[in-house]
């Protein structure tokens, strides 16, 4: 009964919110990994040292963005 009342009032249960946050985190992680993979593929043909430096910089930039948020 409580769950029905919460939904009728336009709300969500705690369990639904937790599941939604988990899905959001998974989607965010997935999108970050896709971005990193695409960038790594775009660097194809560089020397190993140059490739590593650029990938390291990208990962650090991603971490800084999360720290700002």
N, CA, C and O atoms as CSV, one atom per row, in Angstrom:
chain,resi,resn,atom,element,x,y,z
A,1,UNK,N,N,0.821,-1.188,0.000
A,1,UNK,CA,C,0.000,0.000,0.000
A,1,UNK,C,C,0.875,1.266,0.000
A,1,UNK,O,O,0.598,2.239,-0.703
A,2,UNK,N,N,1.915,1.216,0.796
A,2,UNK,CA,C,2.807,2.376,0.909
A,2,UNK,C,C,3.458,2.690,-0.445
A,2,UNK,O,O,3.530,3.849,-0.853
A,3,UNK,N,N,3.929,1.642,-1.134
A,3,UNK,CA,C,4.578,1.812,-2.436
A,3,UNK,C,C,3.603,2.413,-3.444
A,3,UNK,O,O,3.983,3.291,-4.217
A,4,UNK,N,N,2.381,1.964,-3.447
A,4,UNK,CA,C,1.358,2.492,-4.365
A,4,UNK,C,C,1.114,3.961,-4.079
A,4,UNK,O,O,1.012,4.763,-5.008
A,5,UNK,N,N,1.020,4.323,-2.818
A,5,UNK,CA,C,0.795,5.717,-2.438
A,5,UNK,C,C,1.964,6.603,-2.867
A,5,UNK,O,O,1.761,7.713,-3.359
A,6,UNK,N,N,3.169,6.115,-2.680
A,6,UNK,CA,C,4.360,6.879,-3.093
A,6,UNK,C,C,4.336,7.117,-4.598
A,6,UNK,O,O,4.623,8.224,-5.055
A,7,UNK,N,N,3.993,6.083,-5.377
A,7,UNK,CA,C,3.940,6.224,-6.835
A,7,UNK,C,C,2.816,7.159,-7.269
A,7,UNK,O,O,2.987,7.934,-8.210
A,8,UNK,N,N,1.673,7.096,-6.598
A,8,UNK,CA,C,0.560,7.985,-6.932
A,8,UNK,C,C,0.921,9.457,-6.716
A,8,UNK,O,O,0.435,10.338,-7.425
A,9,UNK,N,N,1.765,9.702,-5.746
A,9,UNK,CA,C,2.198,11.076,-5.451
A,9,UNK,C,C,3.408,11.497,-6.295
A,9,UNK,O,O,3.938,12.597,-6.134
A,10,UNK,N,N,3.832,10.610,-7.190
A,10,UNK,CA,C,4.929,10.960,-8.092
A,10,UNK,C,C,6.308,10.713,-7.532
A,10,UNK,O,O,7.291,11.232,-8.058
A,11,UNK,N,N,6.399,9.938,-6.486
A,11,UNK,CA,C,7.696,9.679,-5.863
A,11,UNK,C,C,8.245,8.313,-6.202
A,11,UNK,O,O,7.665,7.561,-6.985
A,12,UNK,N,N,9.381,8.011,-5.592
A,12,UNK,CA,C,10.058,6.740,-5.782
A,12,UNK,C,C,10.420,6.173,-4.420
A,12,UNK,O,O,10.635,6.920,-3.465
A,13,UNK,N,N,10.486,4.871,-4.334
A,13,UNK,CA,C,10.926,4.239,-3.096
A,13,UNK,C,C,12.447,4.307,-3.016
A,13,UNK,O,O,13.120,4.557,-4.016
A,14,UNK,N,N,12.976,4.082,-1.828
A,14,UNK,CA,C,14.422,4.125,-1.624
A,14,UNK,C,C,15.119,3.085,-2.504
A,14,UNK,O,O,16.169,3.364,-3.082
A,15,UNK,N,N,14.542,1.900,-2.604
A,15,UNK,CA,C,15.130,0.848,-3.424
A,15,UNK,C,C,15.178,1.275,-4.885
A,15,UNK,O,O,16.179,1.028,-5.558
A,16,UNK,N,N,14.129,1.907,-5.391
A,16,UNK,CA,C,14.097,2.367,-6.779
A,16,UNK,C,C,15.144,3.447,-7.039
A,16,UNK,O,O,15.770,3.473,-8.098
A,17,UNK,N,N,15.326,4.325,-6.078
A,17,UNK,CA,C,16.338,5.381,-6.221
A,17,UNK,C,C,17.732,4.773,-6.251
A,17,UNK,O,O,18.570,5.176,-7.058
A,18,UNK,N,N,17.985,3.803,-5.373
A,18,UNK,CA,C,19.294,3.157,-5.352
A,18,UNK,C,C,19.567,2.424,-6.649
A,18,UNK,O,O,20.683,2.480,-7.167
A,19,UNK,N,N,18.569,1.739,-7.182
A,19,UNK,CA,C,18.741,1.037,-8.449
A,19,UNK,C,C,18.990,2.026,-9.580
A,19,UNK,O,O,19.799,1.758,-10.469
A,20,UNK,N,N,18.311,3.155,-9.557
A,20,UNK,CA,C,18.484,4.180,-10.583
A,20,UNK,C,C,19.890,4.759,-10.523
A,20,UNK,O,O,20.520,4.965,-11.560
A,21,UNK,N,N,20.386,5.021,-9.325
A,21,UNK,CA,C,21.738,5.564,-9.172
A,21,UNK,C,C,22.782,4.566,-9.646
A,21,UNK,O,O,23.787,4.958,-10.239
A,22,UNK,N,N,22.558,3.287,-9.392
A,22,UNK,CA,C,23.483,2.253,-9.856
A,22,UNK,C,C,23.522,2.254,-11.371
A,22,UNK,O,O,24.597,2.187,-11.967
A,23,UNK,N,N,22.360,2.330,-11.997
A,23,UNK,CA,C,22.307,2.350,-13.450
A,23,UNK,C,C,23.001,3.592,-13.999
A,23,UNK,O,O,23.703,3.508,-15.007
A,24,UNK,N,N,22.820,4.731,-13.363
A,24,UNK,CA,C,23.463,5.961,-13.811
A,24,UNK,C,C,24.978,5.856,-13.714
A,24,UNK,O,O,25.700,6.295,-14.609
A,25,UNK,N,N,25.451,5.273,-12.623
A,25,UNK,CA,C,26.890,5.111,-12.448
A,25,UNK,C,C,27.458,4.172,-13.500
A,25,UNK,O,O,28.536,4.413,-14.044
A,26,UNK,N,N,26.727,3.102,-13.781
A,26,UNK,CA,C,27.189,2.153,-14.792
A,26,UNK,C,C,27.221,2.795,-16.169
A,26,UNK,O,O,28.159,2.575,-16.935
A,27,UNK,N,N,26.217,3.578,-16.487
A,27,UNK,CA,C,26.170,4.249,-17.783
A,27,UNK,C,C,27.305,5.258,-17.897
A,27,UNK,O,O,27.954,5.349,-18.939
A,28,UNK,N,N,27.544,6.011,-16.835
A,28,UNK,CA,C,28.644,6.975,-16.842
A,28,UNK,C,C,29.992,6.311,-17.019
A,28,UNK,O,O,30.834,6.793,-17.776
A,29,UNK,N,N,30.197,5.210,-16.326
A,29,UNK,CA,C,31.452,4.470,-16.460
A,29,UNK,C,C,31.608,3.935,-17.874
A,29,UNK,O,O,32.688,4.012,-18.462
A,30,UNK,N,N,30.533,3.397,-18.413
A,30,UNK,CA,C,30.571,2.862,-19.769
A,30,UNK,C,C,30.932,3.946,-20.776
A,30,UNK,O,O,31.767,3.726,-21.654
A,31,UNK,N,N,30.310,5.113,-20.655
A,31,UNK,CA,C,30.572,6.205,-21.596
A,31,UNK,C,C,32.023,6.685,-21.495
A,31,UNK,O,O,32.637,7.014,-22.510
A,32,UNK,N,N,32.564,6.724,-20.291
A,32,UNK,CA,C,33.966,7.104,-20.115
A,32,UNK,C,C,34.888,6.093,-20.773
A,32,UNK,O,O,35.859,6.468,-21.431
A,33,UNK,N,N,34.589,4.815,-20.599
A,33,UNK,CA,C,35.415,3.781,-21.221
A,33,UNK,C,C,35.335,3.836,-22.744
A,33,UNK,O,O,36.338,3.622,-23.425
A,34,UNK,N,N,34.156,4.119,-23.281
A,34,UNK,CA,C,34.005,4.252,-24.732
A,34,UNK,C,C,34.844,5.418,-25.243
A,34,UNK,O,O,35.495,5.319,-26.283
A,35,UNK,N,N,34.823,6.522,-24.501
A,35,UNK,CA,C,35.605,7.700,-24.878
A,35,UNK,C,C,37.104,7.380,-24.866
A,35,UNK,O,O,37.830,7.746,-25.790
A,36,UNK,N,N,37.555,6.701,-23.822
A,36,UNK,CA,C,38.980,6.349,-23.718
A,36,UNK,C,C,39.375,5.393,-24.838
A,36,UNK,O,O,40.441,5.541,-25.434
A,37,UNK,N,N,38.527,4.420,-25.123
A,37,UNK,CA,C,38.837,3.468,-26.198
A,37,UNK,C,C,38.917,4.172,-27.550
A,37,UNK,O,O,39.825,3.899,-28.336
A,38,UNK,N,N,37.980,5.070,-27.828
A,38,UNK,CA,C,37.986,5.798,-29.099
A,38,UNK,C,C,39.244,6.651,-29.220
A,38,UNK,O,O,39.856,6.719,-30.286
A,39,UNK,N,N,39.623,7.296,-28.133
A,39,UNK,CA,C,40.832,8.118,-28.149
A,39,UNK,C,C,42.069,7.252,-28.368
A,39,UNK,O,O,42.963,7.619,-29.131
A,40,UNK,N,N,42.118,6.102,-27.697
A,40,UNK,CA,C,43.263,5.194,-27.864
A,40,UNK,C,C,43.379,4.734,-29.314
A,40,UNK,O,O,44.479,4.646,-29.859
A,41,UNK,N,N,42.242,4.443,-29.932
A,41,UNK,CA,C,42.260,4.018,-31.333
A,41,UNK,C,C,42.685,5.155,-32.253
A,41,UNK,O,O,43.322,4.915,-33.279
A,42,UNK,N,N,42.340,6.384,-31.898
A,42,UNK,CA,C,42.727,7.522,-32.734
A,42,UNK,C,C,44.231,7.786,-32.687
A,42,UNK,O,O,44.782,8.427,-33.582
A,43,UNK,N,N,44.882,7.295,-31.655
A,43,UNK,CA,C,46.331,7.485,-31.506
A,43,UNK,C,C,47.131,6.380,-32.183
A,43,UNK,O,O,48.357,6.340,-32.080
A,44,UNK,N,N,46.443,5.494,-32.867
A,44,UNK,CA,C,47.097,4.378,-33.543
A,44,UNK,C,C,48.175,4.896,-34.504
A,44,UNK,O,O,47.923,5.806,-35.294
A,45,UNK,N,N,49.348,4.324,-34.432
A,45,UNK,CA,C,50.443,4.722,-35.298
A,45,UNK,C,C,51.504,5.551,-34.599
A,45,UNK,O,O,52.592,5.749,-35.140
A,46,UNK,N,N,51.203,6.037,-33.405
A,46,UNK,CA,C,52.205,6.794,-32.648
A,46,UNK,C,C,53.204,5.826,-32.008
A,46,UNK,O,O,52.939,4.632,-31.876
A,47,UNK,N,N,54.339,6.365,-31.621
A,47,UNK,CA,C,55.303,5.534,-30.900
A,47,UNK,C,C,54.703,5.169,-29.542
A,47,UNK,O,O,53.801,5.842,-29.044
A,48,UNK,N,N,55.214,4.105,-28.963
A,48,UNK,CA,C,54.681,3.620,-27.687
A,48,UNK,C,C,54.794,4.682,-26.591
A,48,UNK,O,O,53.868,4.855,-25.799
A,49,UNK,N,N,55.915,5.386,-26.542
A,49,UNK,CA,C,56.101,6.418,-25.517
A,49,UNK,C,C,55.099,7.548,-25.682
A,49,UNK,O,O,54.493,7.994,-24.707
A,50,UNK,N,N,54.922,8.014,-26.919
A,50,UNK,CA,C,53.992,9.105,-27.185
A,50,UNK,C,C,52.559,8.678,-26.885
A,50,UNK,O,O,51.782,9.445,-26.316
A,51,UNK,N,N,52.212,7.450,-27.269
A,51,UNK,CA,C,50.877,6.924,-27.031
A,51,UNK,C,C,50.595,6.873,-25.527
A,51,UNK,O,O,49.523,7.278,-25.078
A,52,UNK,N,N,51.554,6.379,-24.762
A,52,UNK,CA,C,51.389,6.282,-23.305
A,52,UNK,C,C,51.217,7.655,-22.660
A,52,UNK,O,O,50.375,7.826,-21.778
A,53,UNK,N,N,52.005,8.624,-23.093
A,53,UNK,CA,C,51.900,9.974,-22.537
A,53,UNK,C,C,50.536,10.571,-22.799
A,53,UNK,O,O,49.927,11.153,-21.901
A,54,UNK,N,N,50.045,10.434,-24.029
A,54,UNK,CA,C,48.744,10.996,-24.378
A,54,UNK,C,C,47.602,10.297,-23.633
A,54,UNK,O,O,46.660,10.952,-23.186
A,55,UNK,N,N,47.686,8.988,-23.501
A,55,UNK,CA,C,46.656,8.252,-22.768
A,55,UNK,C,C,46.678,8.638,-21.288
A,55,UNK,O,O,45.625,8.812,-20.676
A,56,UNK,N,N,47.860,8.769,-20.723
A,56,UNK,CA,C,47.988,9.166,-19.326
A,56,UNK,C,C,47.363,10.541,-19.100
A,56,UNK,O,O,46.657,10.761,-18.115
A,57,UNK,N,N,47.633,11.464,-20.030
A,57,UNK,CA,C,47.053,12.804,-19.911
A,57,UNK,C,C,45.532,12.773,-20.002
A,57,UNK,O,O,44.856,13.479,-19.252
A,58,UNK,N,N,44.987,11.971,-20.903
A,58,UNK,CA,C,43.538,11.864,-21.024
A,58,UNK,C,C,42.921,11.323,-19.740
A,58,UNK,O,O,41.919,11.852,-19.259
A,59,UNK,N,N,43.514,10.277,-19.190
A,59,UNK,CA,C,42.983,9.691,-17.954
A,59,UNK,C,C,43.039,10.705,-16.813
A,59,UNK,O,O,42.098,10.806,-16.027
A,60,UNK,N,N,44.134,11.453,-16.721
A,60,UNK,CA,C,44.232,12.486,-15.680
A,60,UNK,C,C,43.174,13.569,-15.860
A,60,UNK,O,O,42.608,14.046,-14.876
A,61,UNK,N,N,42.899,13.965,-17.105
A,61,UNK,CA,C,41.867,14.965,-17.366
A,61,UNK,C,C,40.495,14.452,-16.944
A,61,UNK,O,O,39.702,15.198,-16.369
A,62,UNK,N,N,40.215,13.193,-17.224
A,62,UNK,CA,C,38.940,12.599,-16.820
A,62,UNK,C,C,38.813,12.605,-15.303
A,62,UNK,O,O,37.747,12.929,-14.779
A,63,UNK,N,N,39.876,12.255,-14.588
A,63,UNK,CA,C,39.853,12.244,-13.137
A,63,UNK,C,C,39.618,13.645,-12.592
A,63,UNK,O,O,38.856,13.815,-11.641
A,64,UNK,N,N,40.257,14.643,-13.176
A,64,UNK,CA,C,40.069,16.028,-12.734
A,64,UNK,C,C,38.627,16.471,-12.928
A,64,UNK,O,O,38.093,17.198,-12.091
A,65,UNK,N,N,37.987,16.051,-14.007
A,65,UNK,CA,C,36.580,16.407,-14.228
A,65,UNK,C,C,35.701,15.813,-13.135
A,65,UNK,O,O,34.794,16.480,-12.639
A,66,UNK,N,N,35.963,14.555,-12.753
A,66,UNK,CA,C,35.177,13.936,-11.682
A,66,UNK,C,C,35.427,14.621,-10.355
A,66,UNK,O,O,34.506,14.769,-9.552
A,67,UNK,N,N,36.671,15.046,-10.111
A,67,UNK,CA,C,36.982,15.732,-8.869
A,67,UNK,C,C,36.254,17.068,-8.766
A,67,UNK,O,O,35.849,17.469,-7.674
A,68,UNK,N,N,36.081,17.766,-9.901
A,68,UNK,CA,C,35.362,19.038,-9.912
A,68,UNK,C,C,33.885,18.858,-9.584
A,68,UNK,O,O,33.262,19.696,-8.932
A,69,UNK,N,N,33.341,17.726,-10.061
A,69,UNK,CA,C,31.918,17.452,-9.836
A,69,UNK,C,C,31.719,16.997,-8.414
A,69,UNK,O,O,30.591,16.713,-8.010
